[in-house]
Amino acid sequence: MDIPSYIVKVGDVIQVADHFKNNAELQAALKMNRPSPSWLSIDRNALKAQVLRLPQREDITAPINERLIVEFYSR
């Protein structure tokens, strides 16, 4: 899949394309060893993830004000 706005479904497997596996930015991100979201099952060695469930609002830890987003797009 090469469509950034594609909406994944539960059970979908997302995998890095072979020609990107040696990408310097990807390798740097892997070294950061960030925790994975609870709604994904990540296999760092195979560079793939499976969607276990769709994320819920409480899964998002970033300080997001949904009201401001709605106001912006309602213009």
C-alpha positions as CSV (number, residue, x, y, z in Angstrom):
1,M,0.0,0.0,0.0
2,D,1.4,3.4,-0.9
3,I,-1.6,5.6,0.1
4,P,-0.9,7.5,3.3
5,S,-4.6,8.1,4.1
6,Y,-5.5,4.4,3.8
7,I,-7.7,3.3,6.7
8,V,-6.5,0.1,8.3
9,K,-8.8,-2.5,9.7
10,V,-8.4,-4.9,12.6
11,G,-6.3,-7.8,11.5
12,D,-4.4,-5.9,8.8
13,V,-0.6,-6.5,8.7
14,I,1.6,-3.5,7.8
15,Q,5.1,-4.3,6.6
16,V,8.0,-2.2,5.5
17,A,8.8,-2.7,1.8
18,D,12.1,-4.5,1.1
19,H,13.7,-1.5,-0.6
20,F,13.2,0.6,2.5
21,K,14.5,-1.8,5.1
22,N,18.0,-0.2,5.0
23,N,16.7,3.4,5.1
24,A,18.8,5.5,7.5
25,E,15.8,7.2,9.1
26,L,14.0,3.9,9.7
27,Q,17.1,2.4,11.3
28,A,17.5,5.5,13.5
29,A,13.8,5.3,14.6
30,L,14.2,1.6,15.4
31,K,17.2,2.4,17.7
32,M,15.1,4.8,19.7
33,N,13.2,1.7,21.0
34,R,10.0,3.5,21.8
35,P,7.1,1.6,23.4
36,S,4.5,0.2,21.0
37,P,0.8,1.2,21.2
38,S,-1.3,-1.4,22.9
39,W,-3.5,-1.7,19.8
40,L,-0.6,-2.9,17.6
41,S,1.5,-6.0,17.7
42,I,4.9,-5.1,16.4
43,D,7.7,-7.4,15.2
44,R,10.7,-5.2,15.0
45,N,12.9,-7.9,13.5
46,A,10.6,-8.5,10.6
47,L,9.7,-4.8,10.4
48,K,5.9,-5.4,10.4
49,A,3.0,-4.8,12.7
50,Q,-0.5,-6.2,13.0
51,V,-3.6,-4.1,14.0
52,L,-5.1,-5.9,17.0
53,R,-7.9,-3.3,17.5
54,L,-8.7,0.2,16.5
55,P,-7.3,2.9,18.8
56,Q,-9.6,4.4,21.4
57,R,-9.5,8.1,22.5
58,E,-7.8,7.1,25.8
59,D,-4.9,5.5,23.8
60,I,-3.8,8.9,22.5
61,T,-1.5,10.5,25.0
62,A,-0.7,13.6,22.9
63,P,-2.4,16.8,24.2
64,I,-5.0,17.1,21.5
65,N,-8.0,19.5,21.7
66,E,-10.6,18.0,19.4
67,R,-12.7,21.1,19.5
68,L,-10.0,23.1,17.8
69,I,-9.7,20.5,15.0
70,V,-13.5,20.6,14.4
71,E,-13.4,24.4,14.4
72,F,-10.6,24.5,11.9
73,Y,-12.3,22.1,9.4
74,S,-15.8,23.7,9.8
75,R,-14.6,27.0,8.2
